[in-house]
């Protein structure tokens, strides 16, 4: 595989990775803006903009966009996260010009037709309702909002029904005008791609993007606390967060190994202790979330209401145990799990452009896979104990609970298990 990077005169970065063994190409544009760049009044606008970008431009209707990409057997999609938005397509290698033309068109010439906006508004409101009806999904929004209260990083990506209902065309245009500029965007392609041709076409189609630098971002401040919602459900859903690390933290990979040892698979400590030995939960796992300026270590368990009294002390106890002995065998398993996941991303052009796009926005360069694997291999027992101690010592835990939670211990009692 050959990876090349070029920068257009307006500041747009163009990255390609040729994969000789494939005949298709994945191509996408990553934007350095997401839900945490919204004000309270327009919470949800980044996600709505992602939807509306496909609903018609100055020279294509929504139907024409769908028909053109599908006429060549292509696939067009997008996603919004808290820090980034991505628009991407997958087509045969010879059709990359069409895919790039559509992507550049929707990101520069969308008309945000009022009739389309009203229809898509209803779709997003249904999406919010579906999320509210999915307890093991909405629990993480509750957790995020509690960990980062009254902050953009704590607000839901989808927004609220009220905000989406009141959002107008000017809000979409305003957000796009603030953030969709050449220096805040990266064009990435992987697969059957010729870099020089990609750069030439990008210069023609995207060379007119403004050179405006990215506006400043609100610094995130982890707070902790609790949110409880009694609801008539079969299961109680509990999520716990503790302070984590940013993407560029020296302990980033140590935190990932720590999370994998704690709750990353069937051999993990949480799965074995909580599910296999005690039968306290059907689902239990742990994972880290990182942002530019911080992060969270998150635990989740789905259990019956009557098991909550026994479950919570066990969760805290397992977190505390990792400040002590860590076996080389479980470290090796955790490192192997992470490395397989990382290497697997090289085998899919779609996963590869997602990885490159994110890394370009965060670090200004794609990370070499050997560099990343070496960083994982360097994580030893001392590093895992160090991050475990940081998590426990810095902790004002965040607790979110949903369902039949009458047996859940008080926040004060749970929080007292840390420190």
MILOKE-507709 format. One record per residue (C-alpha): residue in three letters; x, y, z. Coordinates in pm, whole numbers, plus 50000, padded with zeros to 5 digits. Layout:
// residues N
[r "ALA" [X Y Z]]
...
// end
This chain:
// residues 419
[r "UNK" [50000 50000 50000]]
[r "UNK" [50121 50349 49912]]
[r "UNK" [50010 50650 50116]]
[r "UNK" [50055 51004 49982]]
[r "UNK" [49955 51347 50115]]
[r "UNK" [49916 51675 49927]]
[r "UNK" [49783 52015 50029]]
[r "UNK" [49592 52242 49790]]
[r "UNK" [49666 52617 49784]]
[r "UNK" [49352 52684 49990]]
[r "UNK" [49470 52450 50267]]
[r "UNK" [49260 52142 50187]]
[r "UNK" [49458 51828 50262]]
[r "UNK" [49426 51538 50016]]
[r "UNK" [49533 51192 50132]]
[r "UNK" [49526 50869 49935]]
[r "UNK" [49629 50512 50003]]
[r "UNK" [49656 50286 49703]]
[r "UNK" [49549 49926 49772]]
[r "UNK" [49651 49726 49462]]
[r "UNK" [49452 49419 49561]]
[r "UNK" [49111 49593 49538]]
[r "UNK" [48910 49727 49245]]
[r "UNK" [48680 49957 49442]]
[r "UNK" [48762 50286 49611]]
[r "UNK" [48630 50451 49924]]
[r "UNK" [48646 50829 49917]]
[r "UNK" [48528 51073 50181]]
[r "UNK" [48554 51423 50322]]
[r "UNK" [48612 51459 50695]]
[r "UNK" [48510 51787 50861]]
[r "UNK" [48665 51905 51186]]
[r "UNK" [48329 51996 51339]]
[r "UNK" [48063 51807 51529]]
[r "UNK" [47813 51831 51811]]
[r "UNK" [48056 51992 52054]]
[r "UNK" [48084 52292 51820]]
[r "UNK" [47716 52378 51862]]
[r "UNK" [47561 52642 52084]]
[r "UNK" [47271 52533 52308]]
[r "UNK" [47020 52700 52077]]
[r "UNK" [47122 52490 51775]]
[r "UNK" [47206 52161 51946]]
[r "UNK" [47162 51895 51679]]
[r "UNK" [47248 52118 51383]]
[r "UNK" [47562 51924 51285]]
[r "UNK" [47358 51605 51259]]
[r "UNK" [47072 51775 51075]]
[r "UNK" [47322 51928 50833]]
[r "UNK" [47462 51581 50765]]
[r "UNK" [47109 51466 50673]]
[r "UNK" [47020 51772 50467]]
[r "UNK" [47339 51763 50260]]
[r "UNK" [47187 51473 50064]]
[r "UNK" [46855 51652 50003]]
[r "UNK" [46941 51853 49697]]
[r "UNK" [47194 52096 49554]]
[r "UNK" [47180 52373 49297]]
[r "UNK" [47215 52117 49016]]
[r "UNK" [47093 51789 49170]]
[r "UNK" [46771 51694 49342]]
[r "UNK" [46772 51449 49632]]
[r "UNK" [46650 51179 49393]]
[r "UNK" [46921 51263 49139]]
[r "UNK" [47191 51226 49405]]
[r "UNK" [47063 50880 49494]]
[r "UNK" [47013 50773 49133]]
[r "UNK" [47355 50888 49013]]
[r "UNK" [47553 50707 49281]]
[r "UNK" [47343 50391 49259]]
[r "UNK" [47359 50387 48878]]
[r "UNK" [47724 50290 48914]]
[r "UNK" [47653 50051 49202]]
[r "UNK" [47792 50297 49455]]
[r "UNK" [47704 50365 49815]]
[r "UNK" [47683 50710 49976]]
[r "UNK" [47662 50778 50349]]
[r "UNK" [47766 51007 50635]]
[r "UNK" [47793 51023 51012]]
[r "UNK" [47819 51284 51286]]
[r "UNK" [48020 51244 51605]]
[r "UNK" [48088 51486 51887]]
[r "UNK" [48404 51620 51723]]
[r "UNK" [48382 51534 51353]]
[r "UNK" [48143 51487 51062]]
[r "UNK" [48218 51263 50765]]
[r "UNK" [48066 51220 50419]]
[r "UNK" [48184 50926 50212]]
[r "UNK" [48116 50700 49916]]
[r "UNK" [48229 50364 49784]]
[r "UNK" [48239 50299 49410]]
[r "UNK" [48440 50114 49149]]
[r "UNK" [48779 50272 49094]]
[r "UNK" [48683 50416 48756]]
[r "UNK" [48387 50601 48912]]
[r "UNK" [48580 50801 49171]]
[r "UNK" [48532 51123 48972]]
[r "UNK" [48154 51090 49003]]
[r "UNK" [48174 51016 49375]]
[r "UNK" [48401 51314 49434]]
[r "UNK" [48178 51538 49224]]
[r "UNK" [47873 51443 49432]]
[r "UNK" [48057 51488 49762]]
[r "UNK" [48197 51827 49662]]
[r "UNK" [47856 51933 49534]]
[r "UNK" [47662 51850 49851]]
[r "UNK" [47923 52018 50073]]
[r "UNK" [47934 52341 49873]]
[r "UNK" [47604 52385 49693]]
[r "UNK" [47328 52233 49907]]
[r "UNK" [47012 52443 49886]]
[r "UNK" [46839 52321 50207]]
[r "UNK" [46500 52326 50039]]
[r "UNK" [46230 52418 50296]]
[r "UNK" [46003 52130 50195]]
[r "UNK" [46288 51881 50224]]
[r "UNK" [46383 52036 50558]]
[r "UNK" [46034 51979 50697]]
[r "UNK" [46034 51616 50587]]
[r "UNK" [46381 51550 50726]]
[r "UNK" [46291 51725 51050]]
[r "UNK" [46023 51463 51106]]
[r "UNK" [46270 51183 51024]]
[r "UNK" [46516 51313 51283]]
[r "UNK" [46244 51352 51545]]
[r "UNK" [46157 50986 51486]]
[r "UNK" [46526 50902 51520]]
[r "UNK" [46533 51081 51856]]
[r "UNK" [46223 50887 51963]]
[r "UNK" [46383 50560 51859]]
[r "UNK" [46690 50646 52064]]
[r "UNK" [46474 50726 52367]]
[r "UNK" [46309 50386 52326]]
[r "UNK" [46648 50209 52325]]
[r "UNK" [46766 50210 52688]]
[r "UNK" [47113 50069 52624]]
[r "UNK" [47161 50353 52376]]
[r "UNK" [47012 50655 52552]]
[r "UNK" [47188 50567 52879]]
[r "UNK" [47514 50690 52726]]
[r "UNK" [47360 51026 52635]]
[r "UNK" [47250 51057 52997]]
[r "UNK" [47600 50968 53110]]
[r "UNK" [47763 51220 52876]]
[r "UNK" [47533 51501 52981]]
[r "UNK" [47600 51430 53349]]
[r "UNK" [47977 51406 53305]]
[r "UNK" [47991 51734 53109]]
[r "UNK" [47693 51939 53233]]
[r "UNK" [47595 52264 53059]]
[r "UNK" [47866 52209 52798]]
[r "UNK" [47857 52137 52427]]
[r "UNK" [48043 51808 52482]]
[r "UNK" [47762 51693 52710]]
[r "UNK" [47473 51762 52476]]
[r "UNK" [47327 51484 52257]]
[r "UNK" [47442 51453 51896]]
[r "UNK" [47083 51421 51773]]
[r "UNK" [46967 51726 51967]]
[r "UNK" [46628 51747 52136]]
[r "UNK" [46282 51740 51980]]
[r "UNK" [46238 52104 52078]]
[r "UNK" [46563 52218 51918]]
[r "UNK" [46512 52016 51601]]
[r "UNK" [46155 52144 51570]]
[r "UNK" [46272 52505 51583]]
[r "UNK" [46583 52467 51366]]
[r "UNK" [46570 52657 51039]]
[r "UNK" [46751 52688 50710]]
[r "UNK" [46958 52980 50838]]
[r "UNK" [47093 52764 51122]]
[r "UNK" [47220 52506 50874]]
[r "UNK" [47375 52769 50651]]
[r "UNK" [47533 52941 50949]]
[r "UNK" [47696 52625 51083]]
[r "UNK" [47825 52528 50741]]
[r "UNK" [47956 52880 50689]]
[r "UNK" [48148 52871 51017]]
[r "UNK" [48310 52528 50987]]
[r "UNK" [48305 52389 50632]]
[r "UNK" [48630 52547 50512]]
[r "UNK" [48940 52404 50345]]
[r "UNK" [49166 52410 50656]]
[r "UNK" [48906 52221 50861]]
[r "UNK" [48843 51950 50599]]
[r "UNK" [49038 51649 50473]]
[r "UNK" [48973 51455 50153]]
[r "UNK" [49069 51089 50188]]
[r "UNK" [49057 50800 49939]]
[r "UNK" [49170 50440 49973]]
[r "UNK" [49164 50149 49730]]
[r "UNK" [49189 50175 49352]]
[r "UNK" [49297 50540 49347]]
[r "UNK" [49554 50744 49157]]
[r "UNK" [49683 51019 49385]]
[r "UNK" [49781 51272 49119]]
[r "UNK" [49443 51242 48950]]
[r "UNK" [49268 51277 49285]]
[r "UNK" [49461 51595 49367]]
[r "UNK" [49390 51745 49024]]
[r "UNK" [49018 51676 49051]]
[r "UNK" [49008 51801 49410]]
[r "UNK" [49172 52126 49300]]
[r "UNK" [48904 52166 49032]]
[r "UNK" [48605 52072 49250]]
[r "UNK" [48712 52194 49596]]
[r "UNK" [48967 52462 49519]]
[r "UNK" [48708 52732 49583]]
[r "UNK" [48660 52642 49950]]
[r "UNK" [48735 52933 50182]]
[r "UNK" [49067 52941 50367]]
[r "UNK" [48910 53057 50694]]
[r "UNK" [49073 52896 51001]]
[r "UNK" [48874 52691 51249]]
[r "UNK" [48693 52887 51525]]
[r "UNK" [48804 52823 51883]]
[r "UNK" [48641 52532 52065]]
[r "UNK" [48499 52538 52417]]
[r "UNK" [48728 52355 52659]]
[r "UNK" [48561 52053 52815]]
[r "UNK" [48551 52017 53194]]
[r "UNK" [48461 51681 53344]]
[r "UNK" [48230 51726 53644]]
[r "UNK" [48076 51392 53742]]
[r "UNK" [47750 51337 53927]]
[r "UNK" [47443 51124 53873]]
[r "UNK" [47125 51096 53671]]
[r "UNK" [46855 50843 53753]]
[r "UNK" [46540 50768 53558]]
[r "UNK" [46294 50516 53694]]
[r "UNK" [46123 50345 53401]]
[r "UNK" [45908 50037 53358]]
[r "UNK" [46159 49811 53183]]
[r "UNK" [46259 49449 53210]]
[r "UNK" [46622 49539 53278]]
[r "UNK" [46805 49805 53473]]
[r "UNK" [47074 49981 53271]]
[r "UNK" [47370 50131 53454]]
[r "UNK" [47662 50326 53309]]
[r "UNK" [47955 50458 53507]]
[r "UNK" [48222 50700 53385]]
[r "UNK" [48549 50811 53536]]
[r "UNK" [48800 51063 53398]]
[r "UNK" [49004 50928 53108]]
[r "UNK" [49267 51068 52872]]
[r "UNK" [49284 51277 52555]]
[r "UNK" [49391 51140 52216]]
[r "UNK" [49740 51284 52251]]
[r "UNK" [49797 51174 52611]]
[r "UNK" [50109 50958 52662]]
[r "UNK" [49888 50702 52835]]
[r "UNK" [49635 50675 52550]]
[r "UNK" [49734 50319 52459]]
[r "UNK" [49780 50220 52822]]
[r "UNK" [49421 50331 52883]]
[r "UNK" [49301 50111 52597]]
[r "UNK" [49487 49809 52730]]
[r "UNK" [49351 49885 53078]]
[r "UNK" [48994 49900 52945]]
[r "UNK" [49041 49573 52756]]
[r "UNK" [49174 49393 53064]]
[r "UNK" [48888 49536 53267]]
[r "UNK" [48597 49474 53030]]
[r "UNK" [48699 49418 52670]]
[r "UNK" [48597 49059 52609]]
[r "UNK" [48479 48730 52753]]
[r "UNK" [48810 48675 52934]]
[r "UNK" [48805 49024 53087]]
[r "UNK" [48780 49075 53460]]
[r "UNK" [48431 49226 53454]]
[r "UNK" [48285 48956 53232]]
[r "UNK" [48435 48677 53438]]
[r "UNK" [48351 48823 53780]]
[r "UNK" [48016 48987 53710]]
[r "UNK" [47861 48746 53462]]
[r "UNK" [48039 48411 53481]]
[r "UNK" [48108 48382 53855]]
[r "UNK" [47823 48581 54007]]
[r "UNK" [47553 48592 53737]]
[r "UNK" [47485 48958 53813]]
[r "UNK" [47444 49084 53455]]
[r "UNK" [47383 48953 53108]]
[r "UNK" [47585 49232 52948]]
[r "UNK" [47887 49403 53106]]
[r "UNK" [48180 49576 52940]]
[r "UNK" [48419 49872 52958]]
[r "UNK" [48563 50107 52697]]
[r "UNK" [48751 50439 52680]]
[r "UNK" [48629 50756 52508]]
[r "UNK" [48890 51014 52414]]
[r "UNK" [48850 51373 52298]]
[r "UNK" [49097 51646 52210]]
[r "UNK" [49109 51772 52567]]
[r "UNK" [49014 51480 52789]]
[r "UNK" [48813 51164 52797]]
[r "UNK" [48623 50909 52999]]
[r "UNK" [48660 50550 53106]]
[r "UNK" [48312 50401 53077]]
[r "UNK" [48155 50087 53224]]
[r "UNK" [47812 49951 53132]]
[r "UNK" [47598 49676 53280]]
[r "UNK" [47248 49557 53200]]
[r "UNK" [47091 49361 53483]]
[r "UNK" [46769 49293 53673]]
[r "UNK" [46662 49551 53928]]
[r "UNK" [46708 49318 54224]]
[r "UNK" [47073 49257 54136]]
[r "UNK" [47174 49624 54152]]
[r "UNK" [47254 49618 54522]]
[r "UNK" [47517 49348 54470]]
[r "UNK" [47639 49469 54131]]
[r "UNK" [47761 49820 54213]]
[r "UNK" [48015 49722 54481]]
[r "UNK" [48156 49458 54245]]
[r "UNK" [48206 49714 53967]]
[r "UNK" [48395 49945 54202]]
[r "UNK" [48594 49656 54347]]
[r "UNK" [48711 49537 54004]]
[r "UNK" [48821 49890 53915]]
[r "UNK" [49020 49905 54236]]
[r "UNK" [49184 49567 54183]]
[r "UNK" [49358 49688 53870]]
[r "UNK" [49569 49923 54081]]
[r "UNK" [49734 49607 54210]]
[r "UNK" [49869 49299 54036]]
[r "UNK" [49815 49261 53661]]
[r "UNK" [49901 48925 53510]]
[r "UNK" [50122 48901 53203]]
[r "UNK" [49879 48654 53046]]
[r "UNK" [49585 48897 53063]]
[r "UNK" [49808 49178 52941]]
[r "UNK" [49910 48969 52644]]
[r "UNK" [49546 48887 52562]]
[r "UNK" [49450 49253 52582]]
[r "UNK" [49736 49366 52361]]
[r "UNK" [49654 49095 52108]]
[r "UNK" [49287 49197 52096]]
[r "UNK" [49379 49558 52031]]
[r "UNK" [49636 49475 51766]]
[r "UNK" [49402 49248 51571]]
[r "UNK" [49143 49525 51568]]
[r "UNK" [49399 49776 51446]]
[r "UNK" [49540 49554 51172]]
[r "UNK" [49191 49453 51058]]
[r "UNK" [49124 49818 50975]]
[r "UNK" [49390 49798 50705]]
[r "UNK" [49193 49533 50518]]
[r "UNK" [48889 49750 50440]]
[r "UNK" [48910 50066 50232]]
[r "UNK" [48610 50210 50416]]
[r "UNK" [48762 50154 50759]]
[r "UNK" [49093 50283 50633]]
[r "UNK" [48959 50621 50516]]
[r "UNK" [48777 50659 50847]]
[r "UNK" [49099 50594 51036]]
[r "UNK" [49306 50827 50816]]
[r "UNK" [49045 51104 50818]]
[r "UNK" [49019 51102 51197]]
[r "UNK" [49396 51092 51246]]
[r "UNK" [49457 51376 51000]]
[r "UNK" [49217 51600 51189]]
[r "UNK" [49358 51504 51528]]
[r "UNK" [49730 51474 51463]]
[r "UNK" [49786 51630 51123]]
[r "UNK" [49916 51299 50985]]
[r "UNK" [49812 50935 50950]]
[r "UNK" [49974 50720 51215]]
[r "UNK" [50195 50441 51082]]
[r "UNK" [50051 50105 51183]]
[r "UNK" [50390 49977 51301]]
[r "UNK" [50420 50284 51523]]
[r "UNK" [50079 50212 51676]]
[r "UNK" [50145 49840 51726]]
[r "UNK" [50476 49921 51892]]
[r "UNK" [50299 50163 52126]]
[r "UNK" [50053 49890 52224]]
[r "UNK" [50336 49642 52281]]
[r "UNK" [50511 49888 52512]]
[r "UNK" [50217 49889 52753]]
[r "UNK" [50330 49683 53052]]
[r "UNK" [50181 49601 53392]]
[r "UNK" [50326 49917 53545]]
[r "UNK" [50153 50133 53282]]
[r "UNK" [49818 49963 53339]]
[r "UNK" [49850 50007 53715]]
[r "UNK" [49943 50372 53663]]
[r "UNK" [49632 50454 53461]]
[r "UNK" [49420 50247 53701]]
[r "UNK" [49550 50456 53990]]
[r "UNK" [49483 50777 53797]]
[r "UNK" [49127 50670 53725]]
[r "UNK" [49059 50584 54089]]
[r "UNK" [49245 50881 54235]]
[r "UNK" [49097 51147 54006]]
[r "UNK" [48752 51004 54021]]
[r "UNK" [48438 51185 54093]]
[r "UNK" [48234 50914 53925]]
[r "UNK" [47951 50979 53686]]
[r "UNK" [47654 50747 53731]]
[r "UNK" [47359 50710 53495]]
[r "UNK" [47084 50459 53564]]
[r "UNK" [46762 50378 53380]]
[r "UNK" [46485 50125 53442]]
[r "UNK" [46376 49948 53763]]
[r "UNK" [46649 50107 53977]]
[r "UNK" [46487 50120 54321]]
[r "UNK" [46758 49893 54466]]
[r "UNK" [47044 50109 54336]]
[r "UNK" [47261 50242 54618]]
[r "UNK" [47291 50616 54675]]
[r "UNK" [47538 50815 54469]]
[r "UNK" [47720 50918 54786]]
[r "UNK" [47773 50558 54888]]
[r "UNK" [47890 50458 54542]]
[r "UNK" [48123 50760 54510]]
[r "UNK" [48277 50682 54849]]
[r "UNK" [48421 50363 54697]]
[r "UNK" [48662 50581 54496]]
[r "UNK" [48933 50822 54602]]
// end
